[in-house]
């Protein structure tokens, strides 16, 4: 299920509607905006799943502004060019603004030290699993056949 909202300038919900969530999100944007009666010039906030190049182009052609959360890819974060703010949890958050080469987009790179620690821990865990798999392959199938088959409890 996907929830679509139209908010006013103060953040209050003016219209809402649920949409099917078992469809390709990239193909639902125009229908969602029409169903919500979202006016041209509105700021459309979306995640990377719905923010296809075609949708971004369509939004620009129809007078919409947009804000997209993009994940992954290479990050060109330079802390010396950033400003630091404090979150509600009193943690530092480093922000760096960048203008795209064509001048049409503003990119905001965010760096959170606590998020960095979490990502490093996830990477370390994935690396350990990968290395354990490689070691299992190296030991070969003969070791696998020597292991006792688990007993079934009835």
N, CA, C and O atoms as a GROMACS GRO file, in nm:
protein
  616
    1UNK      N    1   0.084  -0.116   0.000
    1UNK     CA    2   0.000   0.000   0.000
    1UNK      C    3   0.090   0.123   0.000
    1UNK      O    4   0.192   0.128   0.068
    2UNK      N    5   0.048   0.221  -0.077
    2UNK     CA    6   0.118   0.349  -0.084
    2UNK      C    7   0.022   0.457  -0.038
    2UNK      O    8  -0.094   0.459  -0.079
    3UNK      N    9   0.070   0.547   0.045
    3UNK     CA   10  -0.012   0.657   0.095
    3UNK      C   11   0.030   0.785   0.025
    3UNK      O   12   0.148   0.822   0.026
    4UNK      N   13  -0.067   0.852  -0.034
    4UNK     CA   14  -0.042   0.982  -0.096
    4UNK      C   15  -0.107   1.090  -0.012
    4UNK      O   16  -0.221   1.075   0.032
    5UNK      N   17  -0.036   1.199   0.011
    5UNK     CA   18  -0.087   1.310   0.093
    5UNK      C   19  -0.068   1.441   0.020
    5UNK      O   20   0.030   1.459  -0.054
    6UNK      N   21  -0.160   1.532   0.040
    6UNK     CA   22  -0.143   1.672  -0.001
    6UNK      C   23  -0.145   1.751   0.128
    6UNK      O   24  -0.242   1.747   0.204
    7UNK      N   25  -0.037   1.824   0.153
    7UNK     CA   26  -0.024   1.904   0.275
    7UNK      C   27  -0.032   2.051   0.239
    7UNK      O   28   0.003   2.091   0.128
    8UNK      N   29  -0.076   2.132   0.334
    8UNK     CA   30  -0.072   2.276   0.313
    8UNK      C   31   0.064   2.328   0.358
    8UNK      O   32   0.151   2.252   0.401
    9UNK      N   33   0.082   2.458   0.349
    9UNK     CA   34   0.210   2.519   0.383
    9UNK      C   35   0.252   2.500   0.528
    9UNK      O   36   0.369   2.515   0.561
   10UNK      N   37   0.156   2.468   0.615
   10UNK     CA   38   0.187   2.446   0.756
   10UNK      C   39   0.208   2.299   0.789
   10UNK      O   40   0.236   2.264   0.904
   11UNK      N   41   0.195   2.213   0.688
   11UNK     CA   42   0.215   2.070   0.710
   11UNK      C   43   0.091   1.993   0.748
   11UNK      O   44   0.099   1.876   0.783
   12UNK      N   45  -0.025   2.058   0.741
   12UNK     CA   46  -0.151   1.990   0.773
   12UNK      C   47  -0.202   1.915   0.649
   12UNK      O   48  -0.193   1.966   0.537
   13UNK      N   49  -0.255   1.794   0.671
   13UNK     CA   50  -0.307   1.713   0.561
   13UNK      C   51  -0.436   1.776   0.508
   13UNK      O   52  -0.530   1.802   0.584
   14UNK      N   53  -0.439   1.801   0.378
   14UNK     CA   54  -0.558   1.856   0.312
   14UNK      C   55  -0.632   1.747   0.234
   14UNK      O   56  -0.755   1.747   0.229
   15UNK      N   57  -0.559   1.655   0.174
   15UNK     CA   58  -0.619   1.542   0.104
   15UNK      C   59  -0.527   1.422   0.123
   15UNK      O   60  -0.405   1.436   0.135
   16UNK      N   61  -0.588   1.304   0.125
   16UNK     CA   62  -0.509   1.181   0.133
   16UNK      C   63  -0.581   1.071   0.058
   16UNK      O   64  -0.702   1.074   0.041
   17UNK      N   65  -0.503   0.974   0.015
   17UNK     CA   66  -0.559   0.858  -0.054
   17UNK      C   67  -0.457   0.746  -0.048
   17UNK      O   68  -0.336   0.769  -0.055
   18UNK      N   69  -0.507   0.624  -0.037
   18UNK     CA   70  -0.418   0.508  -0.045
   18UNK      C   71  -0.422   0.454  -0.187
   18UNK      O   72  -0.524   0.460  -0.255
   19UNK      N   73  -0.308   0.401  -0.229
   19UNK     CA   74  -0.293   0.346  -0.363
   19UNK      C   75  -0.237   0.205  -0.350
   19UNK      O   76  -0.177   0.170  -0.249
   20UNK      N   77  -0.257   0.125  -0.454
   20UNK     CA   78  -0.206  -0.012  -0.454
   20UNK      C   79  -0.055  -0.010  -0.437
   20UNK      O   80   0.014   0.073  -0.497
   21UNK      N   81  -0.004  -0.100  -0.356
   21UNK     CA   82   0.141  -0.105  -0.333
   21UNK      C   83   0.208  -0.217  -0.408
   21UNK      O   84   0.330  -0.231  -0.402
   22UNK      N   85   0.132  -0.298  -0.479
   22UNK     CA   86   0.189  -0.412  -0.548
   22UNK      C   87   0.210  -0.385  -0.697
   22UNK      O   88   0.202  -0.476  -0.779
   23UNK      N   89   0.236  -0.260  -0.730
   23UNK     CA   90   0.260  -0.220  -0.868
   23UNK      C   91   0.395  -0.151  -0.876
   23UNK      O   92   0.451  -0.108  -0.775
   24UNK      N   93   0.447  -0.140  -0.997
   24UNK     CA   94   0.573  -0.069  -1.017
   24UNK      C   95   0.551   0.078  -0.985
   24UNK      O   96   0.476   0.147  -1.054
   25UNK      N   97   0.617   0.127  -0.881
   25UNK     CA   98   0.595   0.265  -0.837
   25UNK      C   99   0.628   0.367  -0.945
   25UNK      O  100   0.564   0.472  -0.952
   26UNK      N  101   0.724   0.339  -1.027
   26UNK     CA  102   0.765   0.435  -1.129
   26UNK      C  103   0.655   0.472  -1.226
   26UNK      O  104   0.661   0.576  -1.290
   27UNK      N  105   0.552   0.386  -1.238
   27UNK     CA  106   0.445   0.411  -1.334
   27UNK      C  107   0.320   0.472  -1.270
   27UNK      O  108   0.219   0.491  -1.338
   28UNK      N  109   0.323   0.503  -1.142
   28UNK     CA  110   0.203   0.548  -1.072
   28UNK      C  111   0.198   0.698  -1.042
   28UNK      O  112   0.095   0.747  -0.996
   29UNK      N  113   0.304   0.770  -1.066
   29UNK     CA  114   0.311   0.910  -1.022
   29UNK      C  115   0.202   0.998  -1.083
   29UNK      O  116   0.133   1.069  -1.010
   30UNK      N  117   0.186   0.994  -1.213
   30UNK     CA  118   0.088   1.084  -1.276
   30UNK      C  119  -0.053   1.055  -1.226
   30UNK      O  120  -0.129   1.148  -1.201
   31UNK      N  121  -0.088   0.929  -1.213
   31UNK     CA  122  -0.220   0.893  -1.162
   31UNK      C  123  -0.240   0.936  -1.018
   31UNK      O  124  -0.349   0.980  -0.981
   32UNK      N  125  -0.136   0.924  -0.937
   32UNK     CA  126  -0.146   0.965  -0.797
   32UNK      C  127  -0.169   1.116  -0.787
   32UNK      O  128  -0.255   1.161  -0.711
   33UNK      N  129  -0.092   1.193  -0.862
   33UNK     CA  130  -0.106   1.339  -0.856
   33UNK      C  131  -0.244   1.382  -0.905
   33UNK      O  132  -0.303   1.475  -0.850
   34UNK      N  133  -0.295   1.316  -1.009
   34UNK     CA  134  -0.429   1.349  -1.060
   34UNK      C  135  -0.535   1.313  -0.955
   34UNK      O  136  -0.626   1.392  -0.930
   35UNK      N  137  -0.524   1.195  -0.895
   35UNK     CA  138  -0.622   1.151  -0.795
   35UNK      C  139  -0.622   1.242  -0.672
   35UNK      O  140  -0.726   1.262  -0.609
   36UNK      N  141  -0.505   1.296  -0.639
   36UNK     CA  142  -0.493   1.385  -0.523
   36UNK      C  143  -0.524   1.530  -0.558
   36UNK      O  144  -0.528   1.617  -0.470
   37UNK      N  145  -0.545   1.557  -0.688
   37UNK     CA  146  -0.570   1.693  -0.735
   37UNK      C  147  -0.458   1.787  -0.691
   37UNK      O  148  -0.483   1.898  -0.645
   38UNK      N  149  -0.336   1.739  -0.704
   38UNK     CA  150  -0.218   1.819  -0.665
   38UNK      C  151  -0.195   1.930  -0.767
   38UNK      O  152  -0.180   1.901  -0.886
   39UNK      N  153  -0.192   2.053  -0.723
   39UNK     CA  154  -0.178   2.165  -0.818
   39UNK      C  155  -0.036   2.176  -0.875
   39UNK      O  156   0.061   2.138  -0.809
   40UNK      N  157  -0.027   2.226  -0.996
   40UNK     CA  158   0.105   2.254  -1.055
   40UNK      C  159   0.179   2.349  -0.962
   40UNK      O  160   0.119   2.436  -0.900
   41UNK      N  161   0.307   2.332  -0.953
   41UNK     CA  162   0.388   2.413  -0.863
   41UNK      C  163   0.406   2.350  -0.727
   41UNK      O  164   0.488   2.395  -0.648
   42UNK      N  165   0.327   2.244  -0.699
   42UNK     CA  166   0.338   2.176  -0.570
   42UNK      C  167   0.475   2.108  -0.559
   42UNK      O  168   0.537   2.072  -0.660
   43UNK      N  169   0.519   2.092  -0.438
   43UNK     CA  170   0.643   2.019  -0.410
   43UNK      C  171   0.607   1.873  -0.392
   43UNK      O  172   0.532   1.838  -0.300
   44UNK      N  173   0.660   1.787  -0.477
   44UNK     CA  174   0.633   1.644  -0.473
   44UNK      C  175   0.751   1.578  -0.404
   44UNK      O  176   0.864   1.585  -0.452
   45UNK      N  177   0.725   1.514  -0.290
   45UNK     CA  178   0.828   1.445  -0.213
   45UNK      C  179   0.814   1.296  -0.240
   45UNK      O  180   0.706   1.240  -0.222
   46UNK      N  181   0.922   1.233  -0.282
   46UNK     CA  182   0.915   1.092  -0.320
   46UNK      C  183   1.046   1.021  -0.290
   46UNK      O  184   1.151   1.084  -0.272
   47UNK      N  185   1.038   0.888  -0.285
   47UNK     CA  186   1.160   0.811  -0.263
   47UNK      C  187   1.217   0.769  -0.399
   47UNK      O  188   1.160   0.798  -0.504
   48UNK      N  189   1.329   0.702  -0.395
   48UNK     CA  190   1.401   0.666  -0.517
   48UNK      C  191   1.320   0.572  -0.605
   48UNK      O  192   1.340   0.570  -0.727
   49UNK      N  193   1.228   0.491  -0.547
   49UNK     CA  194   1.152   0.396  -0.626
   49UNK      C  195   1.059   0.460  -0.727
   49UNK      O  196   1.034   0.403  -0.832
   50UNK      N  197   1.009   0.577  -0.696
   50UNK     CA  198   0.914   0.644  -0.786
   50UNK      C  199   0.983   0.755  -0.868
   50UNK      O  200   0.926   0.806  -0.964
   51UNK      N  201   1.104   0.790  -0.829
   51UNK     CA  202   1.174   0.901  -0.892
   51UNK      C  203   1.256   0.855  -1.012
   51UNK      O  204   1.379   0.870  -1.014
   52UNK      N  205   1.188   0.798  -1.112
   52UNK     CA  206   1.258   0.759  -1.234
   52UNK      C  207   1.296   0.884  -1.313
   52UNK      O  208   1.241   0.992  -1.288
   53UNK      N  209   1.387   0.870  -1.407
   53UNK     CA  210   1.424   0.985  -1.491
   53UNK      C  211   1.301   1.037  -1.567
   53UNK      O  212   1.284   1.158  -1.583
   54UNK      N  213   1.216   0.944  -1.613
   54UNK     CA  214   1.095   0.986  -1.685
   54UNK      C  215   1.002   1.066  -1.594
   54UNK      O  216   0.945   1.166  -1.637
   55UNK      N  217   0.987   1.024  -1.469
   55UNK     CA  218   0.901   1.098  -1.376
   55UNK      C  219   0.959   1.234  -1.342
   55UNK      O  220   0.885   1.332  -1.333
   56UNK      N  221   1.089   1.240  -1.322
   56UNK     CA  222   1.154   1.369  -1.292
   56UNK      C  223   1.133   1.465  -1.409
   56UNK      O  224   1.102   1.582  -1.388
   57UNK      N  225   1.151   1.416  -1.532
   57UNK     CA  226   1.130   1.499  -1.651
   57UNK      C  227   0.985   1.544  -1.659
   57UNK      O  228   0.957   1.661  -1.685
   58UNK      N  229   0.890   1.451  -1.636
   58UNK     CA  230   0.748   1.483  -1.641
   58UNK      C  231   0.713   1.591  -1.538
   58UNK      O  232   0.640   1.685  -1.569
   59UNK      N  233   0.765   1.578  -1.418
   59UNK     CA  234   0.737   1.678  -1.314
   59UNK      C  235   0.781   1.816  -1.359
   59UNK      O  236   0.707   1.913  -1.345
   60UNK      N  237   0.903   1.826  -1.413
   60UNK     CA  238   0.953   1.955  -1.460
   60UNK      C  239   0.870   2.013  -1.572
   60UNK      O  240   0.841   2.132  -1.575
   61UNK      N  241   0.830   1.926  -1.666
   61UNK     CA  242   0.750   1.971  -1.780
   61UNK      C  243   0.611   2.019  -1.738
   61UNK      O  244   0.550   2.100  -1.807
   62UNK      N  245   0.561   1.969  -1.625
   62UNK     CA  246   0.426   2.005  -1.580
   62UNK      C  247   0.427   2.103  -1.462
   62UNK      O  248   0.324   2.122  -1.396
   63UNK      N  249   0.541   2.164  -1.436
   63UNK     CA  250   0.547   2.272  -1.337
   63UNK      C  251   0.555   2.230  -1.193
   63UNK      O  252   0.531   2.311  -1.104
   64UNK      N  253   0.589   2.105  -1.166
   64UNK     CA  254   0.603   2.058  -1.028
   64UNK      C  255   0.748   2.073  -0.983
   64UNK      O  256   0.841   2.060  -1.062
   65UNK      N  257   0.764   2.099  -0.856
   65UNK     CA  258   0.896   2.092  -0.793
   65UNK      C  259   0.906   1.955  -0.728
   65UNK      O  260   0.803   1.890  -0.707
   66UNK      N  261   1.026   1.910  -0.695
   66UNK     CA  262   1.037   1.777  -0.636
   66UNK      C  263   1.152   1.770  -0.537
   66UNK      O  264   1.250   1.844  -0.544
   67UNK      N  265   1.136   1.677  -0.445
   67UNK     CA  266   1.238   1.644  -0.346
   67UNK      C  267   1.248   1.492  -0.345
   67UNK      O  268   1.148   1.423  -0.322
   68UNK      N  269   1.367   1.442  -0.368
   68UNK     CA  270   1.387   1.298  -0.382
   68UNK      C  271   1.492   1.250  -0.284
   68UNK      O  272   1.595   1.314  -0.266
   69UNK      N  273   1.464   1.138  -0.220
   69UNK     CA  274   1.564   1.072  -0.137
   69UNK      C  275   1.634   0.971  -0.226
   69UNK      O  276   1.571   0.878  -0.276
   70UNK      N  277   1.761   0.990  -0.246
   70UNK     CA  278   1.839   0.896  -0.326
   70UNK      C  279   1.932   0.821  -0.233
   70UNK      O  280   1.998   0.880  -0.147
   71UNK      N  281   1.937   0.692  -0.252
   71UNK     CA  282   2.024   0.609  -0.169
   71UNK      C  283   2.130   0.545  -0.257
   71UNK      O  284   2.114   0.532  -0.379
   72UNK      N  285   2.239   0.506  -0.192
   72UNK     CA  286   2.343   0.435  -0.265
   72UNK      C  287   2.424   0.529  -0.353
   72UNK      O  288   2.421   0.651  -0.336
   73UNK      N  289   2.495   0.470  -0.446
   73UNK     CA  290   2.580   0.548  -0.534
   73UNK      C  291   2.702   0.598  -0.460
   73UNK      O  292   2.724   0.566  -0.344
   74UNK      N  293   2.780   0.676  -0.530
   74UNK     CA  294   2.900   0.732  -0.468
   74UNK      C  295   2.864   0.862  -0.398
   74UNK      O  296   2.784   0.941  -0.448
   75UNK      N  297   2.923   0.882  -0.285
   75UNK     CA  298   2.897   1.004  -0.209
   75UNK      C  299   3.021   1.092  -0.214
   75UNK      O  300   3.132   1.048  -0.184
   76UNK      N  301   3.000   1.214  -0.253
   76UNK     CA  302   3.109   1.310  -0.261
   76UNK      C  303   3.096   1.410  -0.147
   76UNK      O  304   3.080   1.530  -0.169
   77UNK      N  305   3.104   1.359  -0.024
   77UNK     CA  306   3.084   1.445   0.091
   77UNK      C  307   3.217   1.504   0.136
   77UNK      O  308   3.314   1.430   0.157
   78UNK      N  309   3.221   1.633   0.150
   78UNK     CA  310   3.341   1.704   0.196
   78UNK      C  311   3.302   1.781   0.322
   78UNK      O  312   3.236   1.885   0.315
   79UNK      N  313   3.342   1.729   0.438
   79UNK     CA  314   3.302   1.789   0.565
   79UNK      C  315   3.351   1.934   0.579
   79UNK      O  316   3.289   2.013   0.650
   80UNK      N  317   3.460   1.968   0.512
   80UNK     CA  318   3.510   2.106   0.523
   80UNK      C  319   3.418   2.205   0.452
   80UNK      O  320   3.426   2.326   0.478
   81UNK      N  321   3.332   2.157   0.364
   81UNK     CA  322   3.237   2.244   0.293
   81UNK      C  323   3.096   2.231   0.349
   81UNK      O  324   3.000   2.275   0.286
   82UNK      N  325   3.083   2.172   0.466
   82UNK     CA  326   2.950   2.146   0.521
   82UNK      C  327   2.920   2.238   0.638
   82UNK      O  328   3.008   2.303   0.694
   83UNK      N  329   2.793   2.240   0.673
   83UNK     CA  330   2.749   2.305   0.796
   83UNK      C  331   2.698   2.194   0.888
   83UNK      O  332   2.653   2.090   0.841
   84UNK      N  333   2.705   2.218   1.017
   84UNK     CA  334   2.662   2.117   1.113
   84UNK      C  335   2.542   2.170   1.190
   84UNK      O  336   2.543   2.283   1.240
   85UNK      N  337   2.440   2.087   1.198
   85UNK     CA  338   2.324   2.119   1.280
   85UNK      C  339   2.309   2.008   1.382
   85UNK      O  340   2.378   1.906   1.376
   86UNK      N  341   2.220   2.027   1.476
   86UNK     CA  342   2.196   1.926   1.578
   86UNK      C  343   2.055   1.871   1.560
   86UNK      O  344   1.960   1.947   1.543
   87UNK      N  345   2.042   1.739   1.564
   87UNK     CA  346   1.912   1.676   1.551
   87UNK      C  347   1.834   1.690   1.681
   87UNK      O  348   1.887   1.737   1.782
   88UNK      N  349   1.707   1.648   1.678
   88UNK     CA  350   1.624   1.651   1.799
   88UNK      C  351   1.683   1.562   1.907
   88UNK      O  352   1.660   1.585   2.026
   89UNK      N  353   1.759   1.460   1.866
   89UNK     CA  354   1.824   1.370   1.962
   89UNK      C  355   1.961   1.423   2.005
   89UNK      O  356   2.039   1.352   2.068
   90UNK      N  357   1.988   1.548   1.970
   90UNK     CA  358   2.113   1.617   2.005
   90UNK      C  359   2.236   1.549   1.947
   90UNK      O  360   2.343   1.547   2.009
   91UNK      N  361   2.221   1.494   1.826
   91UNK     CA  362   2.334   1.436   1.754
   91UNK      C  363   2.370   1.529   1.640
   91UNK      O  364   2.283   1.593   1.581
   92UNK      N  365   2.500   1.538   1.608
   92UNK     CA  366   2.540   1.626   1.497
   92UNK      C  367   2.498   1.566   1.363
   92UNK      O  368   2.501   1.445   1.343
   93UNK      N  369   2.461   1.654   1.271
   93UNK     CA  370   2.428   1.615   1.134
   93UNK      C  371   2.499   1.715   1.043
   93UNK      O  372   2.476   1.835   1.053
   94UNK      N  373   2.584   1.665   0.955
   94UNK     CA  374   2.662   1.750   0.865
   94UNK      C  375   2.591   1.757   0.730
   94UNK      O  376   2.556   1.654   0.672
   95UNK      N  377   2.570   1.878   0.679
   95UNK     CA  378   2.498   1.902   0.554
   95UNK      C  379   2.586   1.975   0.456
   95UNK      O  380   2.653   2.072   0.491
   96UNK      N  381   2.584   1.928   0.331
   96UNK     CA  382   2.663   1.993   0.226
   96UNK      C  383   2.574   2.012   0.104
   96UNK      O  384   2.517   1.916   0.053
   97UNK      N  385   2.561   2.135   0.057
   97UNK     CA  386   2.481   2.167  -0.060
   97UNK      C  387   2.569   2.163  -0.184
   97UNK      O  388   2.684   2.208  -0.183
   98UNK      N  389   2.512   2.108  -0.292
   98UNK     CA  390   2.584   2.101  -0.419
   98UNK      C  391   2.483   2.131  -0.530
   98UNK      O  392   2.367   2.091  -0.522
   99UNK      N  393   2.527   2.201  -0.634
   99UNK     CA  394   2.443   2.229  -0.749
   99UNK      C  395   2.487   2.136  -0.860
   99UNK      O  396   2.606   2.118  -0.885
  100UNK      N  397   2.388   2.074  -0.929
  100UNK     CA  398   2.420   1.982  -1.038
  100UNK      C  399   2.494   2.056  -1.149
  100UNK      O  400   2.488   2.179  -1.157
  101UNK      N  401   2.562   1.981  -1.235
  101UNK     CA  402   2.641   2.043  -1.341
  101UNK      C  403   2.555   2.126  -1.436
  101UNK      O  404   2.601   2.228  -1.487
  102UNK      N  405   2.430   2.084  -1.459
  102UNK     CA  406   2.343   2.160  -1.548
  102UNK      C  407   2.272   2.275  -1.477
  102UNK      O  408   2.200   2.352  -1.540
  103UNK      N  409   2.292   2.286  -1.344
  103UNK     CA  410   2.233   2.394  -1.266
  103UNK      C  411   2.085   2.377  -1.236
  103UNK      O  412   2.024   2.468  -1.180
  104UNK      N  413   2.025   2.263  -1.272
  104UNK     CA  414   1.882   2.243  -1.254
  104UNK      C  415   1.846   2.181  -1.120
  104UNK      O  416   1.732   2.194  -1.075
  105UNK      N  417   1.940   2.115  -1.057
  105UNK     CA  418   1.910   2.047  -0.932
  105UNK      C  419   2.003   2.093  -0.821
  105UNK      O  420   2.118   2.128  -0.844
  106UNK      N  421   1.950   2.092  -0.701
  106UNK     CA  422   2.027   2.117  -0.580
  106UNK      C  423   2.036   1.985  -0.507
  106UNK      O  424   1.934   1.922  -0.481
  107UNK      N  425   2.155   1.944  -0.475
  107UNK     CA  426   2.176   1.820  -0.401
  107UNK      C  427   2.213   1.854  -0.258
  107UNK      O  428   2.291   1.946  -0.234
  108UNK      N  429   2.158   1.781  -0.165
  108UNK     CA  430   2.191   1.801  -0.025
  108UNK      C  431   2.247   1.670   0.027
  108UNK      O  432   2.175   1.571   0.042
  109UNK      N  433   2.376   1.670   0.055
  109UNK     CA  434   2.442   1.552   0.109
  109UNK      C  435   2.438   1.561   0.261
  109UNK      O  436   2.474   1.663   0.320
  110UNK      N  437   2.393   1.454   0.324
  110UNK     CA  438   2.383   1.450   0.470
  110UNK      C  439   2.477   1.344   0.523
  110UNK      O  440   2.485   1.233   0.469
  111UNK      N  441   2.547   1.377   0.629
  111UNK     CA  442   2.637   1.280   0.692
  111UNK      C  443   2.610   1.279   0.841
  111UNK      O  444   2.621   1.380   0.910
  112UNK      N  445   2.574   1.161   0.889
  112UNK     CA  446   2.547   1.142   1.030
  112UNK      C  447   2.651   1.046   1.086
  112UNK      O  448   2.662   0.933   1.038
  113UNK      N  449   2.727   1.087   1.186
  113UNK     CA  450   2.826   0.995   1.246
  113UNK      C  451   2.762   0.866   1.298
  113UNK      O  452   2.821   0.759   1.285
  114UNK      N  453   2.641   0.874   1.356
  114UNK     CA  454   2.578   0.752   1.407
  114UNK      C  455   2.535   0.662   1.291
  114UNK      O  456   2.544   0.540   1.302
  115UNK      N  457   2.489   0.720   1.181
  115UNK     CA  458   2.453   0.640   1.063
  115UNK      C  459   2.578   0.576   1.003
  115UNK      O  460   2.573   0.463   0.955
  116UNK      N  461   2.689   0.648   1.004
  116UNK     CA  462   2.814   0.593   0.952
  116UNK      C  463   2.855   0.470   1.031
  116UNK      O  464   2.896   0.370   0.973
  117UNK      N  465   2.844   0.477   1.164
  117UNK     CA  466   2.878   0.361   1.247
  117UNK      C  467   2.787   0.242   1.215
  117UNK      O  468   2.834   0.128   1.208
  118UNK      N  469   2.659   0.268   1.195
  118UNK     CA  470   2.565   0.162   1.162
  118UNK      C  471   2.601   0.099   1.027
  118UNK      O  472   2.601  -0.023   1.015
  119UNK      N  473   2.632   0.181   0.927
  119UNK     CA  474   2.667   0.129   0.796
  119UNK      C  475   2.798   0.050   0.801
  119UNK      O  476   2.811  -0.052   0.733
  120UNK      N  477   2.894   0.096   0.880
  120UNK     CA  478   3.020   0.022   0.895
  120UNK      C  479   2.996  -0.113   0.960
  120UNK      O  480   3.057  -0.212   0.920
  121UNK      N  481   2.908  -0.120   1.059
  121UNK     CA  482   2.876  -0.247   1.124
  121UNK      C  483   2.806  -0.341   1.027
  121UNK      O  484   2.834  -0.461   1.025
  122UNK      N  485   2.714  -0.289   0.946
  122UNK     CA  486   2.645  -0.372   0.846
  122UNK      C  487   2.744  -0.425   0.743
  122UNK      O  488   2.736  -0.541   0.703
  123UNK      N  489   2.837  -0.340   0.701
  123UNK     CA  490   2.939  -0.382   0.603
  123UNK      C  491   3.030  -0.490   0.662
  123UNK      O  492   3.063  -0.587   0.594
  124UNK      N  493   3.069  -0.473   0.788
  124UNK     CA  494   3.156  -0.572   0.854
  124UNK      C  495   3.084  -0.706   0.865
  124UNK      O  496   3.145  -0.811   0.842
  125UNK      N  497   2.958  -0.704   0.899
  125UNK     CA  498   2.880  -0.828   0.912
  125UNK      C  499   2.868  -0.898   0.777
  125UNK      O  500   2.883  -1.020   0.768
  126UNK      N  501   2.840  -0.822   0.672
  126UNK     CA  502   2.830  -0.880   0.538
  126UNK      C  503   2.964  -0.937   0.494
  126UNK      O  504   2.969  -1.043   0.432
  127UNK      N  505   3.072  -0.867   0.526
  127UNK     CA  506   3.206  -0.917   0.491
  127UNK      C  507   3.237  -1.047   0.564
  127UNK      O  508   3.294  -1.139   0.504
  128UNK      N  509   3.200  -1.056   0.692
  128UNK     CA  510   3.223  -1.179   0.768
  128UNK      C  511   3.145  -1.296   0.708
  128UNK      O  512   3.199  -1.406   0.698
  129UNK      N  513   3.022  -1.273   0.669
  129UNK     CA  514   2.941  -1.378   0.607
  129UNK      C  515   3.003  -1.423   0.474
  129UNK      O  516   3.008  -1.542   0.445
  130UNK      N  517   3.048  -1.328   0.396
  130UNK     CA  518   3.109  -1.358   0.267
  130UNK      C  519   3.236  -1.441   0.286
  130UNK      O  520   3.257  -1.541   0.218
  131UNK      N  521   3.320  -1.398   0.381
  131UNK     CA  522   3.445  -1.471   0.407
  131UNK      C  523   3.417  -1.611   0.461
  131UNK      O  524   3.489  -1.705   0.427
  132UNK      N  525   3.315  -1.626   0.545
  132UNK     CA  526   3.279  -1.758   0.596
  132UNK      C  527   3.234  -1.847   0.481
  132UNK      O  528   3.266  -1.966   0.478
  133UNK      N  529   3.161  -1.793   0.387
  133UNK     CA  530   3.119  -1.868   0.269
  133UNK      C  531   3.237  -1.911   0.185
  133UNK      O  532   3.241  -2.025   0.137
  134UNK      N  533   3.333  -1.821   0.166
  134UNK     CA  534   3.454  -1.856   0.091
  134UNK      C  535   3.532  -1.968   0.160
  134UNK      O  536   3.583  -2.058   0.094
  135UNK      N  537   3.542  -1.961   0.293
  135UNK     CA  538   3.612  -2.066   0.368
  135UNK      C  539   3.539  -2.199   0.353
  135UNK      O  540   3.604  -2.303   0.341
  136UNK      N  541   3.408  -2.198   0.354
  136UNK     CA  542   3.330  -2.320   0.336
  136UNK      C  543   3.356  -2.379   0.198
  136UNK      O  544   3.371  -2.501   0.184
  137UNK      N  545   3.362  -2.294   0.097
  137UNK     CA  546   3.391  -2.342  -0.039
  137UNK      C  547   3.532  -2.402  -0.045
  137UNK      O  548   3.554  -2.506  -0.107
  138UNK      N  549   3.626  -2.334   0.021
  138UNK     CA  550   3.764  -2.382   0.021
  138UNK      C  551   3.777  -2.519   0.088
  138UNK      O  552   3.855  -2.602   0.042
  139UNK      N  553   3.702  -2.542   0.195
  139UNK     CA  554   3.708  -2.672   0.264
  139UNK      C  555   3.652  -2.783   0.177
  139UNK      O  556   3.691  -2.899   0.191
  140UNK      N  557   3.562  -2.748   0.088
  140UNK     CA  558   3.516  -2.843  -0.012
  140UNK      C  559   3.398  -2.927   0.030
  140UNK      O  560   3.357  -2.927   0.146
  141UNK      N  561   3.346  -3.000  -0.066
  141UNK     CA  562   3.227  -3.081  -0.042
  141UNK      C  563   3.251  -3.202   0.048
  141UNK      O  564   3.158  -3.252   0.111
  142UNK      N  565   3.377  -3.249   0.055
  142UNK     CA  566   3.402  -3.366   0.140
  142UNK      C  567   3.376  -3.336   0.286
  142UNK      O  568   3.330  -3.424   0.359
  143UNK      N  569   3.406  -3.214   0.331
  143UNK     CA  570   3.378  -3.179   0.470
  143UNK      C  571   3.228  -3.172   0.496
  143UNK      O  572   3.180  -3.210   0.602
  144UNK      N  573   3.155  -3.123   0.396
  144UNK     CA  574   3.010  -3.114   0.412
  144UNK      C  575   2.949  -3.252   0.428
  144UNK      O  576   2.852  -3.268   0.502
  145UNK      N  577   3.004  -3.352   0.361
  145UNK     CA  578   2.948  -3.487   0.372
  145UNK      C  579   2.984  -3.552   0.505
  145UNK      O  580   2.918  -3.648   0.546
  146UNK      N  581   3.088  -3.503   0.573
  146UNK     CA  582   3.129  -3.560   0.701
  146UNK      C  583   3.042  -3.509   0.816
  146UNK      O  584   3.035  -3.571   0.922
  147UNK      N  585   2.975  -3.397   0.793
  147UNK     CA  586   2.891  -3.342   0.900
  147UNK      C  587   2.770  -3.430   0.923
  147UNK      O  588   2.715  -3.490   0.830
  148UNK      N  589   2.730  -3.438   1.048
  148UNK     CA  590   2.614  -3.519   1.086
  148UNK      C  591   2.487  -3.451   1.037
  148UNK      O  592   2.472  -3.330   1.050
  149UNK      N  593   2.397  -3.529   0.983
  149UNK     CA  594   2.268  -3.477   0.941
  149UNK      C  595   2.182  -3.454   1.064
  149UNK      O  596   2.172  -3.542   1.150
  150UNK      N  597   2.118  -3.337   1.074
  150UNK     CA  598   2.035  -3.309   1.191
  150UNK      C  599   1.920  -3.411   1.202
  150UNK      O  600   1.863  -3.452   1.101
  151UNK      N  601   1.889  -3.449   1.324
  151UNK     CA  602   1.781  -3.543   1.348
  151UNK      C  603   1.649  -3.469   1.356
  151UNK      O  604   1.642  -3.356   1.404
  152UNK      N  605   1.546  -3.534   1.308
  152UNK     CA  606   1.413  -3.475   1.319
  152UNK      C  607   1.348  -3.522   1.447
  152UNK      O  608   1.353  -3.640   1.481
  153UNK      N  609   1.288  -3.430   1.518
  153UNK     CA  610   1.217  -3.462   1.642
  153UNK      C  611   1.071  -3.481   1.608
  153UNK      O  612   1.010  -3.396   1.543
  154UNK      N  613   1.014  -3.594   1.653
  154UNK     CA  614   0.872  -3.619   1.622
  154UNK      C  615   0.789  -3.612   1.747
  154UNK      O  616   0.667  -3.630   1.742
   0.00000   0.00000   0.00000
